[in-house]
Amino acid sequence: MDESNKEQFEQRLSRLEEKVDRLYEELNKSRDEASVMVNTESSESDYQQESEYESQSVSSFDFGENWLNRIGIGLLLLGVLFLFKYSIDQGWLIPPVRSLIGLGIGLALFIPGLQMKDTGTPMKQLLLGGGIATFYITGFATFQLYSFLSEPVVWAFMIVVTLLALSLSLGQNQSILSVVGMLGGIGTPFMLYTGEGSMVGLIAYTSLVLAGGSIMYLYKGWRSLLWTMVVGGWAVLLVGYFENIFLVSGPLSSDLWSLQIGAIIYLLLLWVVPVTRRILYKKNPDGWSVYNQTEAGTGFASDPHVNLMALVLPIVTLIYSMGLWELTDEAWGVMAMSASLAIGYIYLPLKNQELNRLASTHGFTALILLTTSFFLLLDGDLLFVILALEALGLRIVAHNASDEKISISSHIIFGIVFYSLLDNFSAYPNTEMAVFNLTSLTNLLVIAIGGVAAPYWLKEHSSKLIYRLIAHLALLGWFLFEFSSLENGQAYVSVAWGLYAIGILIFGFIKDLNWLRIAGMGTIFLVVGKLFLIDLSKLDAIWRILLFMGFGAVFLMIGYYVQQKFSPENDTLAKPE
């Protein structure tokens, strides 16, 4: 090897060694980085597991702590009651000192709770709520048990406590204080009751308390406050009804009007205000959201509480009013219809604002009131037709608006109508002139509405078949009801059933409707069964001969006509409609 080649070889070898060294360094560096990453991930995983364990431990501790606090406050309040009772039995302390002790216990709970900085702490709310409850107990005991202060003074104290609780609930943004204040405010007249009082004053005071609570609900949206107002307000109305109306022989006119006006005021406060807030929330969710997130839940957008108020309260108010006054059914029917129209008028505006569920609820409420008005205003055949037309109208509205609740309402009313038909037919034979009487024509019109008109406004094929099947059976019952009272009426029934069966069978072949052909064949089998089971024993010989020979010949002719007119291929085809 000459010198030049040797030098080139050494240079190449040197460059190769340098490349190997660089590759080795990069390999070690990648290995170190991978090791660091694995250790980091392991540390993070361990830290996450420790954090989860600590959070679970803290959560469990908070849960136990909250319940311990609640139990402690409850026991303490019971102890206050026992202390008052025991001091009275033993005669240890004069009445003013007993009241001061109760007031001191309330302040001992209220002031530390007020000084706590964290407004969301359950302990703070328990202390404040417990203190306010102690104030109410002290006021009650001072007036009812000790009687050393005048009634206006104690009333003023209870009102101040109520205002304190409600104002604190706004300041602390906690619904529990508003609930305590509302219960205390509504219960104050009963805690300070002396056996005498004015129903006008009670309703006026309760309405004022509920008005304040409604303003708070409009601003805050606390469901617990809403339910407290509903239960408390209607408890006042029920107590007033049983004490001043139901249990007395001649109730005062002022009491009647007070309770009636109170029911209307409560209806407006507990139904209109929540619905108004729901509309405002739809327009501006950020501005009208539930401020207390513990009450927000997951369904505030639909808010079933407001829907329930809109459904129940108007109907309950009508029933309550009917219990107050002795009016005619016609008068109550007009009132129920007026209320139905007023509530139904809200349906379209709510629907246009995409409050579909709330709109459906109001529509359903209006429907119940409207149907109630029909039962109060009408009777007999006219009521029967009006209910069928109402169900048809609801069927059309449900079809156009795709409203499930109204659709269900239509089904329910049609069910009532068809059940009434069955009840009519159960009294056969008809004693009036066959076919040409008002009841007969009414029943026939109702069958046509349910079996012909209603299916046109149904989307599901199965629902259409159910309606048509029920109407088909009802028409067979109509023939039986109308003709069976005639001489040899069973023969007329068989002839009517047979002609009807042949007609729908042929029409089913012409229109290629499989379900109609099945109905026709089923009716023919029913006619044949009636010929053997009833007509053989009920009819004279000449009628049996005519019926059997006549139906036999007609059925043969129909069979031959079908074979000639319709091919077997077409027989196997069936249109769904």
TIDO-207572 format. One line per 5 residues: their letters; for each residue x, y, z of C-alpha. Coordinates in Angstrom, 2 decimals. Layout:
# TIDO-207572
a> X/Y/Z; ...
This chain:
# TIDO-207572
mdesn> 0.00/0.00/0.00; 1.55/3.33/-1.03; 1.60/6.36/1.20; -1.30/8.20/-0.44; -3.68/5.27/-0.12
keqfe> -2.65/4.73/3.48; -3.45/8.32/4.38; -6.87/8.14/2.73; -7.68/4.94/4.60; -6.72/6.46/7.95
qrlsr> -8.82/9.54/7.26; -11.85/7.43/6.43; -11.32/5.32/9.56; -11.08/8.45/11.69; -14.32/9.88/10.26
leekv> -16.04/6.55/10.87; -14.93/6.50/14.49; -16.24/10.05/14.98; -19.65/9.05/13.57; -19.81/6.04/15.88
drlye> -18.99/8.22/18.88; -21.71/10.71/17.97; -24.28/7.95/17.53; -23.34/6.47/20.89; -23.73/9.85/22.61
elnks> -27.15/10.41/21.04; -28.25/6.93/22.10; -27.26/7.57/25.72; -28.98/10.95/25.68; -32.28/9.44/24.40
rdeas> -32.09/6.73/27.01; -31.66/9.28/29.81; -34.58/11.38/28.56; -36.83/8.32/28.41; -35.88/7.37/31.94
vmvnt> -36.65/10.87/33.21; -40.03/10.85/31.44; -40.99/7.51/32.92; -40.06/8.66/36.40; -42.01/11.90/35.94
esses> -45.14/10.11/34.75; -44.86/7.70/37.65; -44.58/10.58/40.09; -47.52/12.39/38.54; -49.61/9.21/38.68
dyqqe> -48.74/8.67/42.32; -49.54/12.32/43.07; -52.88/12.05/41.26; -53.79/8.94/43.21; -52.82/10.64/46.45
seyes> -54.86/13.73/45.49; -57.89/11.61/44.66; -57.56/9.79/47.95; -57.21/13.07/49.82; -60.22/14.61/47.99
qsvss> -62.30/11.54/48.78; -61.23/11.73/52.38; -62.04/15.45/52.54; -65.39/14.87/50.84; -66.24/12.08/53.24
fdfge> -65.16/14.25/56.14; -67.26/17.17/54.89; -70.28/14.91/54.50; -69.93/13.58/58.01; -69.22/17.03/59.38
nwlnr> -72.34/18.50/57.77; -74.57/15.84/59.22; -72.97/16.22/62.63; -73.62/19.96/62.46; -77.26/19.45/61.49
igigl> -77.82/16.90/64.20; -76.14/19.18/66.70; -78.33/22.18/65.78; -81.47/20.06/65.91; -80.63/18.68/69.34
lllgv> -79.79/22.15/70.58; -83.16/23.54/69.46; -84.95/20.66/71.15; -82.94/21.39/74.25; -84.15/25.00/74.17
lflfk> -87.75/23.78/74.06; -87.14/21.36/76.92; -85.49/24.15/78.91; -88.53/26.40/78.56; -90.83/23.56/79.56
ysidq> -88.69/22.50/82.51; -88.27/26.03/83.85; -92.05/26.46/83.77; -92.67/23.20/85.59; -90.10/23.95/88.28
gwlip> -90.96/27.63/88.67; -87.26/28.54/88.79; -87.24/31.64/86.63; -89.66/34.43/86.07; -91.04/34.72/82.50
pvrsl> -88.87/37.66/81.38; -85.71/35.79/82.38; -86.83/32.71/80.45; -87.38/34.78/77.33; -84.00/36.45/77.79
iglgi> -82.35/33.02/78.03; -83.98/31.97/74.76; -82.95/35.23/73.13; -79.41/34.75/74.42; -79.19/31.22/73.00
glalf> -80.40/32.53/69.63; -77.78/35.27/69.68; -75.11/32.75/70.69; -75.87/30.85/67.50; -76.60/33.81/65.24
ipglq> -73.62/36.11/65.98; -70.84/33.50/65.44; -72.54/32.43/62.24; -72.74/36.02/61.06; -69.03/36.59/61.80
mkdtg> -67.85/33.59/59.80; -66.27/34.86/56.56; -67.01/32.02/54.14; -70.67/32.44/53.12; -70.78/29.00/51.48
tpmkq> -69.81/27.11/54.62; -72.67/24.81/55.74; -71.75/25.51/59.35; -72.40/29.22/58.82; -75.85/28.61/57.38
lllgg> -76.71/26.15/60.15; -75.73/28.63/62.84; -77.69/31.45/61.22; -80.73/29.24/60.57; -80.59/27.81/64.07
giatf> -80.38/31.28/65.59; -83.38/32.52/63.61; -85.39/29.41/64.53; -84.53/30.05/68.20; -85.81/33.61/67.87
yitgf> -89.13/32.30/66.52; -89.40/29.79/69.38; -88.65/32.52/71.89; -91.31/34.82/70.43; -93.86/32.01/70.46
atfql> -93.08/31.06/74.07; -93.07/34.68/75.20; -96.57/35.27/73.88; -98.32/31.93/74.33; -96.69/30.64/77.52
ysfls> -95.52/33.69/79.47; -97.84/36.46/78.26; -95.88/39.33/79.78; -95.59/41.30/76.53; -98.44/42.73/74.49
epvvw> -99.47/41.22/71.18; -98.26/44.14/68.99; -94.80/43.99/70.55; -94.42/40.25/69.89; -95.84/40.67/66.38
afmiv> -93.27/43.37/65.68; -90.50/41.09/66.98; -91.59/38.19/64.74; -91.82/40.45/61.69; -88.32/41.78/62.37
vtlla> -87.01/38.21/62.61; -88.70/37.34/59.29; -87.23/40.39/57.55; -83.83/39.57/59.05; -83.94/36.02/57.70
lslsl> -85.04/37.09/54.22; -82.50/39.91/53.96; -79.71/37.62/55.14; -80.66/35.04/52.53; -80.16/37.69/49.86
gqnqs> -76.91/38.88/51.34; -75.53/35.39/51.93; -77.02/34.09/48.64; -78.32/30.98/50.40; -81.83/29.61/49.95
ilsvv> -82.01/27.87/53.34; -82.35/31.18/55.16; -85.18/32.27/52.87; -86.97/28.98/53.60; -86.61/29.47/57.37
gmlgg> -87.79/33.07/57.08; -90.75/32.14/54.86; -91.86/29.34/57.18; -91.56/31.64/60.17; -93.36/34.48/58.43
igtpf> -96.28/32.31/57.30; -96.43/30.54/60.65; -96.39/33.71/62.77; -100.21/34.18/62.79; -100.63/30.60/63.98
mlytg> -97.89/30.85/66.59; -99.53/34.03/67.96; -103.13/32.85/67.57; -105.38/33.57/70.59; -108.68/32.12/69.36
egsmv> -109.79/35.38/67.85; -108.77/36.94/64.60; -109.85/38.26/61.25; -109.74/36.12/58.11; -109.29/39.31/56.11
gliay> -106.21/40.17/58.14; -104.78/36.65/57.87; -105.14/36.55/54.08; -103.80/40.09/53.69; -100.76/39.31/55.85
tslvl> -100.03/35.99/54.12; -100.42/37.59/50.70; -97.91/40.27/51.70; -95.40/37.63/52.87; -95.85/35.59/49.68
aggsi> -95.47/38.74/47.55; -92.10/39.39/49.16; -91.11/35.77/48.65; -92.19/35.93/45.00; -89.98/38.94/44.41
mylyk> -87.08/37.01/45.92; -87.87/34.01/43.72; -88.06/36.22/40.64; -84.59/37.54/41.45; -82.96/34.35/42.71
gwrsl> -84.92/31.44/41.25; -84.74/29.28/44.40; -86.97/26.25/43.97; -87.00/25.43/47.66; -88.38/28.91/48.34
lwtmv> -91.05/28.41/45.69; -92.21/25.11/47.17; -92.20/26.61/50.66; -94.51/29.37/49.47; -96.81/26.89/47.74
vggwa> -97.11/24.58/50.74; -97.36/27.40/53.28; -99.82/29.51/51.31; -102.18/26.66/50.56; -101.93/25.44/54.14
vllvg> -103.32/28.81/55.22; -106.17/28.53/52.67; -107.06/24.99/53.76; -106.99/25.84/57.46; -109.18/28.87/56.79
yfeni> -111.62/26.77/54.76; -112.05/24.01/57.33; -112.18/26.33/60.35; -114.38/29.09/58.96; -116.38/27.48/56.13
flvsg> -116.62/23.71/56.37; -117.16/23.40/60.13; -119.65/26.26/60.50; -123.30/26.33/59.50; -123.43/29.90/58.19
plssd> -120.01/31.17/57.05; -119.49/34.91/56.93; -119.49/36.57/53.55; -116.26/38.37/54.43; -114.55/35.04/55.13
lwslq> -115.74/33.60/51.82; -114.52/36.57/49.83; -111.24/36.71/51.76; -110.44/33.09/50.97; -111.50/33.49/47.34
igaii> -109.40/36.61/46.80; -106.52/34.93/48.63; -106.71/31.90/46.31; -106.58/34.17/43.25; -103.64/36.17/44.65
yllll> -101.75/32.98/45.49; -102.43/31.69/41.97; -100.95/34.82/40.41; -97.93/34.84/42.69; -97.13/31.13/42.52
wvvpv> -97.95/30.51/38.85; -97.54/33.75/36.91; -94.30/34.82/38.62; -92.45/31.50/38.01; -93.65/31.43/34.38
trril> -92.50/35.03/33.92; -89.10/34.15/35.29; -88.89/31.19/32.94; -89.58/33.48/29.97; -86.94/35.95/31.15
ykknp> -84.46/33.11/31.58; -85.11/32.00/28.00; -84.37/35.48/26.69; -81.28/36.03/28.85; -79.91/32.84/30.48
dgwsv> -76.89/34.62/31.97; -78.91/37.37/33.58; -81.64/35.12/35.00; -79.75/31.97/35.91; -80.11/30.25/39.27
ynqte> -77.77/32.14/41.55; -77.51/29.35/44.09; -75.85/26.61/42.05; -76.72/23.96/44.62; -80.33/24.37/43.50
agtgf> -79.60/24.68/39.78; -79.37/20.96/39.14; -79.29/19.70/35.56; -82.81/20.48/34.42; -83.27/24.21/34.95
asdph> -83.66/24.79/31.21; -86.89/22.76/31.27; -87.66/23.42/34.98; -90.29/20.76/35.81; -91.18/22.71/38.97
vnlma> -92.59/25.62/36.96; -94.39/23.20/34.63; -95.98/21.49/37.62; -97.17/24.83/39.02; -98.71/25.74/35.66
lvlpi> -100.50/22.39/35.51; -101.76/21.96/39.07; -102.42/25.41/40.54; -105.15/26.64/38.10; -107.07/23.37/38.47
vtliy> -106.69/23.30/42.26; -107.83/26.93/42.48; -110.98/26.11/40.51; -111.76/23.11/42.74; -111.14/25.21/45.87
smglw> -113.44/27.95/44.57; -116.19/25.40/43.87; -115.94/24.35/47.50; -116.48/27.91/48.67; -119.54/28.89/46.69
eltde> -122.83/27.15/45.97; -123.33/28.01/42.30; -124.98/26.14/39.44; -123.05/23.79/37.20; -123.65/26.15/34.29
awgvm> -122.00/29.04/36.15; -118.97/26.93/37.02; -118.88/25.66/33.45; -118.66/29.20/32.10; -115.88/30.02/34.58
amsas> -113.95/26.88/33.70; -114.27/27.64/29.98; -113.16/31.23/30.51; -110.11/30.05/32.47; -109.38/27.52/29.75
laigy> -109.45/30.17/27.03; -107.25/32.50/29.08; -104.62/29.81/29.72; -104.85/28.47/26.18; -104.17/31.98/24.88
iylpl> -100.67/31.67/26.41; -99.92/28.53/24.38; -98.89/30.13/21.09; -96.68/32.91/22.58; -94.78/30.31/24.61
knqel> -94.52/28.07/21.53; -93.18/30.95/19.46; -90.48/31.59/22.05; -89.43/27.91/21.77; -90.63/27.14/25.29
nrlas> -92.19/23.96/23.95; -92.54/22.04/27.19; -94.01/24.98/29.08; -96.37/25.68/26.16; -97.51/22.05/26.14
thgft> -98.15/22.18/29.87; -100.37/25.24/29.50; -102.15/23.63/26.57; -102.78/20.51/28.64; -104.08/22.60/31.56
alill> -106.40/24.50/29.23; -107.61/21.19/27.82; -108.49/19.82/31.28; -110.41/22.97/32.14; -112.19/22.98/28.77
ttsff> -113.23/19.35/29.11; -114.42/20.06/32.65; -116.53/22.94/31.34; -118.16/20.63/28.79; -119.17/18.19/31.51
llldg> -120.59/21.06/33.58; -122.45/22.75/30.73; -123.63/19.83/28.60; -125.06/16.37/28.95; -126.45/13.57/26.83
dllfv> -125.88/13.33/23.09; -124.60/16.89/22.70; -121.84/16.29/25.25; -120.95/13.10/23.38; -120.51/14.90/20.04
ilale> -118.66/17.87/21.56; -116.12/15.56/23.23; -115.53/13.76/19.93; -115.05/17.07/18.10; -112.72/18.28/20.86
alglr> -110.61/15.14/20.52; -110.51/15.62/16.73; -109.47/19.25/17.14; -106.66/18.23/19.50; -105.67/15.55/17.01
ivahn> -105.27/18.20/14.29; -103.32/20.56/16.58; -101.01/17.75/17.73; -100.40/16.72/14.11; -99.52/20.24/12.95
asdek> -97.52/21.26/16.03; -95.91/17.83/16.69; -96.90/18.23/20.34; -96.71/14.96/22.23; -98.72/16.08/25.27
isiss> -101.63/17.28/23.17; -101.43/14.07/21.16; -101.75/12.02/24.35; -104.66/14.23/25.42; -106.42/13.50/22.14
hiifg> -105.96/9.75/22.64; -107.34/9.99/26.18; -110.48/11.86/25.12; -111.08/9.49/22.20; -110.73/6.66/24.70
ivfys> -113.42/8.25/26.87; -115.65/8.65/23.83; -115.28/5.05/22.68; -115.82/3.81/26.22; -119.06/5.81/26.34
lldnf> -120.09/4.15/23.07; -119.48/0.74/24.62; -121.53/1.78/27.63; -124.40/2.80/25.34; -124.30/-0.47/23.43
saypn> -124.25/-2.51/26.64; -127.90/-1.48/27.18; -129.19/-2.96/23.89; -131.78/-3.57/22.51; -132.62/0.02/21.62
temav> -136.16/0.94/22.69; -136.40/3.92/20.34; -137.15/3.84/16.64; -134.28/2.08/14.90; -131.67/4.28/13.19
fnlts> -133.87/7.37/12.96; -133.37/8.79/16.44; -131.00/11.35/17.93; -128.95/8.88/19.94; -128.47/6.60/16.96
ltnll> -127.36/9.40/14.65; -125.08/10.79/17.38; -123.38/7.43/17.85; -122.93/7.07/14.10; -121.39/10.56/13.84
viaig> -118.99/9.81/16.68; -117.93/6.54/14.99; -117.28/8.44/11.77; -115.20/11.06/13.60; -113.09/8.45/15.36
gvaap> -112.75/5.96/12.50; -112.57/8.18/9.42; -111.52/11.71/10.37; -109.08/11.06/13.23; -106.82/8.55/11.38
ywlke> -106.24/11.14/8.65; -104.37/13.26/11.23; -102.30/10.37/12.61; -98.73/9.83/11.43; -98.10/6.27/12.60
hsskl> -99.68/3.51/10.52; -100.17/1.33/13.61; -102.14/4.10/15.35; -104.36/4.50/12.30; -105.11/0.78/12.28
iyrli> -106.02/0.83/15.97; -108.47/3.71/15.50; -110.02/2.07/12.43; -110.31/-1.30/14.17; -112.08/0.27/17.16
ahlal> -114.42/2.20/14.86; -115.07/-1.00/12.88; -116.09/-2.88/16.01; -118.15/0.12/17.17; -120.06/0.12/13.88
lgwfl> -120.84/-3.58/14.27; -122.10/-2.78/17.76; -124.18/0.06/16.33; -125.94/-2.34/13.93; -126.59/-4.72/16.81
fefss> -127.88/-1.92/19.06; -130.22/-0.47/16.43; -131.74/-3.55/14.76; -131.97/-6.11/17.56; -135.10/-4.51/19.04
lengq> -137.07/-5.07/15.81; -139.13/-8.16/15.11; -136.71/-10.78/13.78; -134.05/-8.17/14.51; -131.22/-10.70/14.59
ayvsv> -131.88/-11.38/10.90; -131.52/-7.67/10.12; -128.31/-7.58/12.14; -126.87/-10.49/10.17; -127.88/-8.90/6.86
awgly> -126.34/-5.55/7.87; -123.12/-7.18/9.04; -122.92/-9.26/5.87; -123.47/-6.35/3.48; -120.99/-4.24/5.42
aigil> -118.39/-7.04/5.34; -118.83/-7.60/1.61; -118.55/-3.87/0.96; -115.25/-3.38/2.78; -113.88/-6.63/1.33
ifgfi> -114.54/-5.52/-2.26; -113.25/-2.02/-1.52; -110.09/-3.56/-0.08; -109.51/-5.51/-3.31; -110.20/-2.46/-5.48
kdlnw> -107.82/-0.21/-3.48; -105.38/-3.08/-2.88; -105.45/-2.52/0.91; -104.52/-5.68/2.74; -105.69/-4.50/6.17
lriag> -109.14/-3.71/4.78; -109.43/-7.13/3.14; -108.46/-8.76/6.42; -111.17/-6.76/8.22; -113.74/-7.81/5.60
mgtif> -112.85/-11.50/5.83; -112.86/-11.35/9.62; -116.33/-9.82/9.58; -117.56/-12.51/7.17; -116.32/-15.19/9.57
lvvgk> -118.13/-13.33/12.35; -121.35/-13.38/10.31; -121.00/-17.11/9.65; -120.44/-17.74/13.35; -123.52/-15.69/14.22
lflid> -125.60/-17.68/11.72; -124.78/-20.94/13.49; -124.60/-19.79/17.10; -127.47/-17.29/17.33; -129.65/-17.24/14.25
lskld> -130.30/-21.00/14.22; -131.95/-20.78/17.64; -133.45/-17.29/17.56; -135.05/-17.01/14.09; -138.01/-18.66/12.39
aiwri> -137.38/-21.38/9.85; -138.06/-19.17/6.84; -135.47/-16.64/8.03; -132.88/-19.36/8.61; -133.46/-20.67/5.06
llfmg> -133.22/-17.23/3.50; -130.13/-16.22/5.44; -128.15/-19.41/4.86; -129.06/-19.69/1.19; -128.66/-15.98/0.55
fgavf> -125.29/-15.64/2.23; -124.06/-18.86/0.64; -124.97/-17.65/-2.85; -123.56/-14.18/-2.29; -120.28/-15.48/-0.90
lmigy> -119.90/-17.80/-3.90; -120.54/-14.94/-6.30; -118.06/-12.70/-4.48; -115.43/-15.43/-4.54; -115.92/-16.00/-8.26
yvqqk> -115.83/-12.25/-8.96; -112.59/-11.82/-7.01; -110.93/-14.71/-8.84; -111.90/-13.27/-12.22; -111.19/-9.65/-11.44
fspen> -107.99/-9.82/-9.43; -104.95/-11.87/-10.30; -103.12/-13.96/-7.68; -100.09/-11.71/-8.00; -102.10/-8.67/-7.02
dtlak> -103.59/-10.65/-4.15; -100.20/-10.95/-2.53; -99.49/-7.25/-2.77; -100.66/-4.89/-0.10; -100.49/-1.19/0.23
pe> -99.87/0.12/3.72; -102.51/2.83/3.40
